[in-house]
Amino acid sequence: MRASALFSVPFRVVDGRIYVEVKVDGKGPFPFAVDTGAGGMGRADASLVADLGLALTGSGQTSDGVATADVRTVRLSSVEIGGFVRRDLEVATRDYSGKLTREAAFAGILGREFFADGLLVIDYPAQRLTFSRGALAPGQEGVLAYERPFRVPVTIGGVATEGNLDTGANVTFVLPKPLFDRVGAGAAIREAGAGKLTNTIVRTGSATVAGPFRIGAETLADVEVRVSDRYPELLVGAHALQHFRLLIDQRSKSVALCPPAASSRR
């Protein structure tokens, strides 16, 4: 671990999603997902609230980009990962894991605000999560600026658009139908069933898009994508990101998608 690192911990991957071990209120560890698509400090699954006997403290709303839903909130006295502690966090709670497999179930989520005051490095090939006081410099080679977290420039073939980098989405890409019509080159859409968002079930299709998909200096080609009439924006999910190192610096509104470090290449 570098001297500047606040923590550096291993993670496991289940269907593209990142899981780390977290202590809550001094108890645990519990499995938490790391989700860059989740606003706020995080979420507490109903199972964690029951296990710790937490009292509901208030209410709020959550959005999945398609619909909003009312949720209750609880207060966590402390959340600890790799020896790094944040205290007195109010987070939303609901049954997030009830319909997941035992392997994929989680007790909570670390949202993007949990990492807002430092540099988050998600090294997928090495399966290591590092948080430090390092920084990304806007204008630096390979660094992408964003206005809304974490929407960055993406090019599909010759079409320039914007994609939302979401480590909590167990897909490669989700394309709104109008975007697919521009980049799909006549590819057939196959029935893919329902896609589950946080608050919504949306009907999706699947197709293979040649692309190439370019995010910064990185490229993916011949990609199996989901297509949805209802989804409002291009989603770049965990299965697209898991080949790279993802660096996020919310202080400078910058991200970088980098090839694996030499030591982590297989």
C-alpha positions as CSV (number, residue, x, y, z in Angstrom):
1,M,0.0,0.0,0.0
2,R,1.3,3.5,-0.9
3,A,1.9,5.9,2.0
4,S,-0.8,8.2,0.7
5,A,-3.4,5.4,0.6
6,L,-6.2,5.7,3.2
7,F,-7.0,2.1,2.5
8,S,-6.3,-0.6,-0.1
9,V,-8.4,-3.8,0.1
10,P,-9.1,-6.8,-2.1
11,F,-12.6,-7.2,-3.6
12,R,-14.5,-10.1,-5.2
13,V,-16.6,-9.8,-8.3
14,V,-20.0,-11.4,-8.7
15,D,-21.6,-11.0,-12.1
16,G,-19.4,-7.9,-12.7
17,R,-20.3,-6.2,-9.4
18,I,-17.7,-5.3,-6.8
19,Y,-18.0,-6.7,-3.2
20,V,-15.9,-5.6,-0.2
21,E,-15.9,-6.4,3.5
22,V,-17.2,-3.6,5.7
23,K,-17.7,-3.2,9.4
24,V,-20.8,-1.3,10.6
25,D,-21.1,0.1,14.1
26,G,-18.2,-2.1,15.1
27,K,-19.8,-5.3,13.9
28,G,-19.2,-7.5,11.0
29,P,-17.6,-7.7,8.5
30,F,-20.5,-7.5,6.1
31,P,-20.4,-7.7,2.3
32,F,-21.0,-4.3,0.7
33,A,-21.3,-3.5,-3.0
34,V,-19.4,-0.6,-4.4
35,D,-21.8,1.2,-6.7
36,T,-20.8,4.4,-8.6
37,G,-24.3,4.7,-9.8
38,A,-25.6,5.1,-6.3
39,G,-25.9,8.7,-5.0
40,G,-25.2,9.6,-1.4
41,M,-23.0,7.8,1.1
42,G,-24.6,4.4,0.7
43,R,-27.5,2.1,1.4
44,A,-28.3,-0.4,4.1
45,D,-30.1,-3.6,3.2
46,A,-33.2,-4.5,5.3
47,S,-31.2,-7.6,6.5
48,L,-28.5,-5.4,8.0
49,V,-31.1,-3.1,9.7
50,A,-32.6,-6.2,11.2
51,D,-29.3,-7.8,12.3
52,L,-28.1,-4.6,14.0
53,G,-31.5,-3.6,15.4
54,L,-31.4,-0.2,13.8
55,A,-34.2,2.2,14.2
56,L,-35.7,4.0,11.2
57,T,-34.8,7.7,11.4
58,G,-36.6,9.4,8.4
59,S,-37.6,9.1,4.8
60,G,-36.3,10.1,1.4
61,Q,-36.4,9.3,-2.3
62,T,-34.3,7.3,-4.6
63,S,-34.1,7.4,-8.4
64,D,-32.9,4.8,-10.9
65,G,-32.9,7.1,-13.9
66,V,-36.4,6.0,-15.0
67,A,-38.6,6.2,-11.8
68,T,-38.3,7.5,-8.2
69,A,-39.4,5.6,-5.1
70,D,-39.9,6.5,-1.5
71,V,-37.5,4.9,1.0
72,R,-36.9,5.0,4.7
73,T,-33.5,6.0,6.2
74,V,-31.4,4.8,9.1
75,R,-28.3,6.2,10.8
76,L,-25.1,4.3,10.9
77,S,-22.7,5.3,13.7
78,S,-19.7,4.1,11.8
79,V,-18.7,2.4,8.6
80,E,-15.2,0.9,8.4
81,I,-13.3,-0.5,5.4
82,G,-9.7,-1.4,5.5
83,G,-9.2,0.5,8.8
84,F,-10.7,3.7,7.2
85,V,-13.8,5.0,9.1
86,R,-16.6,7.3,8.3
87,R,-19.0,8.2,11.1
88,D,-22.6,9.2,11.6
89,L,-24.0,8.4,8.1
90,E,-27.7,8.6,7.3
91,V,-28.5,6.1,4.5
92,A,-31.5,4.8,2.7
93,T,-32.8,1.3,3.5
94,R,-35.0,-1.2,1.7
95,D,-34.9,-4.9,0.7
96,Y,-32.2,-4.7,-1.9
97,S,-31.0,-8.3,-1.7
98,G,-34.1,-10.4,-1.1
99,K,-34.3,-11.7,-4.7
100,L,-30.6,-12.1,-5.2
101,T,-28.7,-15.4,-5.0
102,R,-26.8,-16.1,-1.8
103,E,-23.5,-15.3,-3.5
104,A,-24.8,-12.0,-4.9
105,A,-26.6,-10.8,-1.8
106,F,-25.1,-7.8,0.1
107,A,-25.7,-6.1,3.4
108,G,-25.2,-2.6,2.0
109,I,-23.8,-0.4,-0.7
110,L,-21.0,2.2,-0.6
111,G,-22.2,5.1,-2.8
112,R,-20.2,7.6,-4.7
113,E,-20.3,10.3,-1.9
114,F,-18.4,7.8,0.4
115,F,-15.4,8.4,-1.9
116,A,-16.0,12.1,-2.7
117,D,-12.9,13.6,-1.0
118,G,-10.2,11.5,-2.5
119,L,-9.0,9.4,-5.4
120,L,-10.8,6.1,-5.9
121,V,-9.0,3.4,-7.9
122,I,-10.9,0.3,-8.9
123,D,-8.4,-2.1,-10.3
124,Y,-10.6,-4.8,-11.8
125,P,-7.8,-7.1,-13.1
126,A,-6.0,-7.1,-9.7
127,Q,-9.3,-7.1,-7.8
128,R,-8.2,-4.3,-5.5
129,L,-9.9,-1.1,-4.3
130,T,-7.7,1.8,-3.2
131,F,-8.7,5.2,-1.8
132,S,-6.1,7.9,-1.4
133,R,-5.4,11.6,-1.3
134,G,-3.9,11.3,-4.8
135,A,-5.5,13.3,-7.6
136,L,-6.3,13.4,-11.3
137,A,-5.5,16.6,-13.1
138,P,-8.0,17.9,-15.7
139,G,-6.3,18.0,-19.1
140,Q,-3.8,15.2,-18.1
141,E,-3.5,12.6,-20.9
142,G,-6.2,10.0,-20.6
143,V,-8.2,12.0,-18.0
144,L,-11.9,12.6,-18.9
145,A,-13.8,15.5,-17.4
146,Y,-17.5,15.2,-16.4
147,E,-20.3,17.5,-15.3
148,R,-22.7,15.0,-13.8
149,P,-21.3,11.9,-12.1
150,F,-20.0,9.9,-14.0
151,R,-21.1,10.9,-17.5
152,V,-18.1,10.9,-19.9
153,P,-17.6,11.1,-23.6
154,V,-18.1,7.8,-25.5
155,T,-17.8,7.2,-29.2
156,I,-19.6,4.3,-30.9
157,G,-18.3,3.9,-34.4
158,G,-18.5,7.4,-35.7
159,V,-21.2,8.6,-33.3
160,A,-20.1,10.8,-30.3
161,T,-22.3,10.6,-27.2
162,E,-22.1,10.4,-23.4
163,G,-22.2,7.4,-21.2
164,N,-22.8,6.9,-17.4
165,L,-20.1,4.8,-15.8
166,D,-22.0,2.5,-13.3
167,T,-20.1,-0.2,-11.4
168,G,-23.3,-1.4,-9.9
169,A,-24.9,-2.4,-13.2
170,N,-24.3,-6.0,-14.2
171,V,-24.4,-5.4,-17.9
172,T,-21.9,-4.3,-20.6
173,F,-23.8,-1.4,-22.2
174,V,-27.5,-0.4,-22.2
175,L,-28.4,1.7,-25.3
176,P,-31.6,3.7,-25.6
177,K,-33.4,2.6,-28.7
178,P,-32.8,5.9,-30.6
179,L,-29.1,5.6,-30.0
180,F,-29.1,2.0,-31.1
181,D,-30.8,2.9,-34.3
182,R,-27.9,5.2,-35.1
183,V,-25.1,2.8,-34.2
184,G,-26.5,-0.7,-34.6
185,A,-25.8,-0.9,-38.4
186,G,-29.0,-2.9,-38.9
187,A,-28.2,-5.6,-36.2
188,A,-31.2,-7.6,-35.2
189,I,-32.6,-7.1,-31.7
190,R,-33.3,-10.3,-29.8
191,E,-35.7,-10.7,-26.9
192,A,-33.8,-10.4,-23.6
193,G,-36.6,-10.3,-21.1
194,A,-36.9,-7.8,-18.3
195,G,-34.1,-5.6,-17.0
196,K,-34.2,-4.8,-13.3
197,L,-33.3,-1.3,-12.2
198,T,-33.5,-0.1,-8.5
199,N,-37.1,1.0,-8.8
200,T,-38.3,-0.2,-12.2
201,I,-38.6,-3.3,-14.4
202,V,-37.9,-2.4,-18.0
203,R,-38.3,-4.6,-21.1
204,T,-35.0,-5.0,-23.0
205,G,-33.6,-6.6,-26.1
206,S,-30.1,-7.7,-26.9
207,A,-27.9,-7.2,-29.9
208,T,-24.3,-7.3,-31.0
209,V,-22.9,-4.0,-31.9
210,A,-19.6,-3.9,-33.8
211,G,-18.7,-0.4,-32.5
212,P,-16.0,0.1,-31.7
213,F,-16.9,1.6,-28.3
214,R,-14.2,4.2,-27.3
215,I,-14.0,5.6,-23.8
216,G,-10.9,7.7,-23.5
217,A,-8.0,5.7,-24.8
218,E,-9.7,2.3,-24.3
219,T,-11.7,0.4,-26.9
220,L,-14.2,-2.5,-27.0
221,A,-15.5,-4.1,-30.2
222,D,-18.2,-6.6,-31.1
223,V,-20.1,-6.0,-27.9
224,E,-23.3,-7.7,-26.7
225,V,-25.5,-4.8,-25.5
226,R,-29.0,-4.4,-24.0
227,V,-31.4,-2.1,-25.8
228,S,-34.3,-0.3,-24.1
229,D,-37.1,2.0,-25.2
230,R,-37.3,3.4,-21.7
231,Y,-33.8,3.9,-20.6
232,P,-32.9,7.6,-21.0
233,E,-29.1,7.4,-21.5
234,L,-26.2,5.2,-22.5
235,L,-25.2,3.1,-19.5
236,V,-21.6,1.8,-19.3
237,G,-21.9,-1.2,-16.9
238,A,-19.6,-3.4,-14.9
239,H,-19.0,-5.9,-17.7
240,A,-17.5,-3.2,-19.9
241,L,-15.4,-1.7,-17.1
242,Q,-14.0,-5.0,-15.6
243,H,-11.2,-5.2,-18.1
244,F,-9.6,-1.9,-16.9
245,R,-8.5,0.2,-14.0
246,L,-11.1,2.9,-13.2
247,L,-9.9,6.0,-11.5
248,I,-12.4,8.6,-10.1
249,D,-11.5,12.0,-8.6
250,Q,-14.8,13.8,-7.6
251,R,-12.9,16.8,-6.4
252,S,-11.7,17.7,-9.9
253,K,-14.7,16.0,-11.6
254,S,-12.3,13.7,-13.5
255,V,-12.1,10.0,-14.3
256,A,-9.6,7.8,-16.2
257,L,-10.0,4.4,-17.7
258,C,-6.6,2.7,-17.9
259,P,-5.2,-0.6,-19.0
260,P,-4.2,-3.1,-16.3
261,A,-1.0,-2.4,-14.4
262,A,1.8,-4.6,-15.7
263,S,1.8,-6.5,-12.3
264,S,-1.8,-7.4,-12.7
265,R,-1.8,-8.6,-16.2
266,R,-2.5,-12.3,-16.5
